[in-house]
Amino acid sequence: QEVTQIGKECHTGCAISQKVGKCVMPKEGIFTKVLKGGIIKEGDIIEVI
């Protein structure tokens, strides 16, 4: 995975905000692009590039 964006402006009344009381997208939202498909399992090595 390649990180393409961190954070996203929240629109009023989003589903996350309605469910948990506040929107986490502006500070905790992360968007990625899949570089190679597959399944990640416990014990797999993950490299931050």
Residue frames as a rotation matrix with the C-alpha (Angstrom) as fourth column:
GLN 1
0.581 0.814 0.000 0.00
0.814 -0.581 0.000 0.00
0.000 0.000 -1.000 0.00
GLU 2
-0.639 -0.692 0.336 1.10
0.685 -0.711 -0.161 3.55
0.350 0.127 0.928 -0.66
VAL 3
-0.081 0.597 -0.798 -0.33
0.739 -0.502 -0.450 6.38
-0.669 -0.626 -0.400 1.44
THR 4
-0.348 0.036 0.937 -1.93
0.832 -0.449 0.326 8.93
0.432 0.893 0.126 -0.86
GLN 5
-0.131 0.364 0.922 -3.64
-0.210 -0.919 0.333 11.23
0.969 -0.150 0.197 1.66
ILE 6
-0.642 0.008 -0.766 -3.82
0.731 0.309 -0.609 11.75
0.232 -0.951 -0.205 5.41
GLY 7
-0.587 0.523 -0.618 -6.96
0.238 -0.618 -0.749 13.43
-0.774 -0.587 0.238 6.69
LYS 8
-0.661 0.496 0.563 -10.04
0.599 -0.104 0.794 14.60
0.453 0.862 -0.229 4.85
GLU 9
-0.869 0.404 0.286 -12.38
-0.477 -0.838 -0.265 17.49
0.133 -0.366 0.921 5.43
CYS 10
-0.757 0.653 0.004 -15.57
0.582 0.678 -0.449 16.31
-0.296 -0.338 -0.893 7.11
HIS 11
-0.640 0.664 0.387 -18.95
-0.098 -0.570 0.816 17.32
0.762 0.484 0.429 5.78
THR 12
-0.598 0.455 0.660 -21.70
-0.801 -0.315 -0.509 18.14
-0.023 -0.833 0.553 8.27
GLY 13
0.319 0.837 0.445 -23.62
-0.845 0.464 -0.267 15.12
-0.430 -0.291 0.855 9.50
CYS 14
-0.241 -0.464 -0.852 -21.31
-0.803 0.589 -0.093 12.41
0.545 0.662 -0.515 8.15
ALA 15
0.585 0.522 -0.620 -22.05
-0.206 0.836 0.509 8.76
0.784 -0.170 0.597 9.03
ILE 16
-0.248 -0.751 -0.612 -18.94
0.569 0.398 -0.719 8.47
0.784 -0.527 0.329 11.24
SER 17
-0.858 -0.053 0.510 -19.92
-0.277 -0.789 -0.548 11.54
0.432 -0.612 0.663 13.24
GLN 18
0.100 0.985 0.140 -23.48
-0.817 0.001 0.576 10.26
0.568 -0.172 0.805 13.65
LYS 19
0.540 0.117 -0.834 -22.27
0.086 0.978 0.192 6.85
0.837 -0.176 0.518 14.84
VAL 20
0.024 -0.661 -0.750 -19.43
0.888 0.358 -0.288 7.80
0.459 -0.659 0.596 17.24
GLY 21
0.612 0.351 -0.708 -20.18
0.708 -0.642 0.294 11.43
-0.352 -0.681 -0.642 18.09
LYS 22
0.423 -0.498 -0.757 -17.32
-0.441 -0.843 0.308 13.08
-0.792 0.204 -0.576 16.21
CYS 23
0.986 -0.107 -0.126 -15.67
-0.078 0.371 -0.925 12.66
0.146 0.922 0.358 12.85
VAL 24
0.506 -0.853 0.127 -12.18
0.159 0.237 0.958 11.15
-0.848 -0.465 0.256 12.94
MET 25
0.663 -0.192 0.724 -11.45
0.745 0.263 -0.613 11.73
-0.073 0.946 0.317 9.25
PRO 26
0.897 -0.335 0.290 -9.71
-0.205 -0.894 -0.399 15.14
0.393 0.298 -0.870 9.50
LYS 27
0.297 -0.826 0.480 -7.01
-0.951 -0.212 0.224 13.81
-0.083 -0.523 -0.848 11.86
GLU 28
-0.198 -0.358 0.913 -7.13
-0.495 0.840 0.222 10.00
-0.846 -0.407 -0.343 11.66
GLY 29
0.832 0.536 0.146 -8.41
-0.123 0.434 -0.893 9.24
-0.542 0.724 0.427 8.16
ILE 30
-0.312 -0.942 -0.122 -5.84
-0.465 0.039 0.885 7.63
-0.829 0.333 -0.450 5.88
PHE 31
0.819 0.541 -0.191 -6.16
-0.389 0.278 -0.878 6.79
-0.422 0.794 0.438 2.20
THR 32
-0.213 -0.923 0.320 -3.92
-0.327 0.376 0.867 4.35
-0.921 0.080 -0.382 0.35
LYS 33
0.403 0.202 -0.893 -3.31
-0.912 0.170 -0.373 2.91
0.077 0.965 0.253 -3.09
VAL 34
0.715 -0.119 0.689 -2.89
-0.102 0.957 0.271 -0.86
-0.692 -0.264 0.672 -3.43
LEU 35
0.039 -0.799 -0.600 0.52
-0.955 -0.208 0.213 -1.63
-0.295 0.565 -0.771 -4.98
LYS 36
-0.724 -0.223 -0.653 0.18
-0.427 0.889 0.169 -5.42
0.543 0.401 -0.738 -4.84
GLY 37
0.282 0.941 0.186 -2.97
-0.818 0.134 0.559 -7.34
0.501 -0.310 0.808 -3.98
GLY 38
-0.392 -0.356 -0.848 -3.04
0.065 0.909 -0.411 -10.16
0.918 -0.217 -0.333 -1.47
ILE 39
0.773 0.623 -0.122 -3.82
0.098 0.073 0.992 -11.10
0.627 -0.779 -0.004 2.09
ILE 40
-0.252 -0.811 0.528 -1.76
-0.585 -0.307 -0.751 -9.88
0.771 -0.498 -0.398 5.06
LYS 41
0.582 0.389 -0.714 -1.44
0.237 0.759 0.606 -12.50
0.778 -0.522 0.350 7.78
GLU 42
0.902 -0.298 0.312 -0.09
-0.389 -0.253 0.886 -12.46
-0.185 -0.920 -0.345 11.33
GLY 43
0.408 -0.842 0.354 3.68
0.335 0.498 0.800 -12.78
-0.850 -0.208 0.485 11.14
ASP 44
0.547 -0.193 0.815 4.01
0.810 -0.123 -0.573 -11.17
0.211 0.973 0.089 7.69
ILE 45
-0.389 -0.734 -0.557 6.71
0.739 -0.609 0.287 -8.52
-0.550 -0.300 0.780 7.40
ILE 46
0.718 0.607 0.340 5.40
0.696 -0.624 -0.355 -5.07
-0.003 0.492 -0.871 6.51
GLU 47
-0.394 -0.919 -0.027 7.86
0.903 -0.393 0.177 -2.50
-0.173 0.045 0.984 5.17
VAL 48
0.643 0.504 -0.576 7.23
0.405 -0.863 -0.302 1.23
-0.649 -0.039 -0.759 5.49
ILE 49
-0.149 -0.709 0.689 8.57
0.983 -0.031 0.180 2.87
-0.106 0.705 0.702 2.33
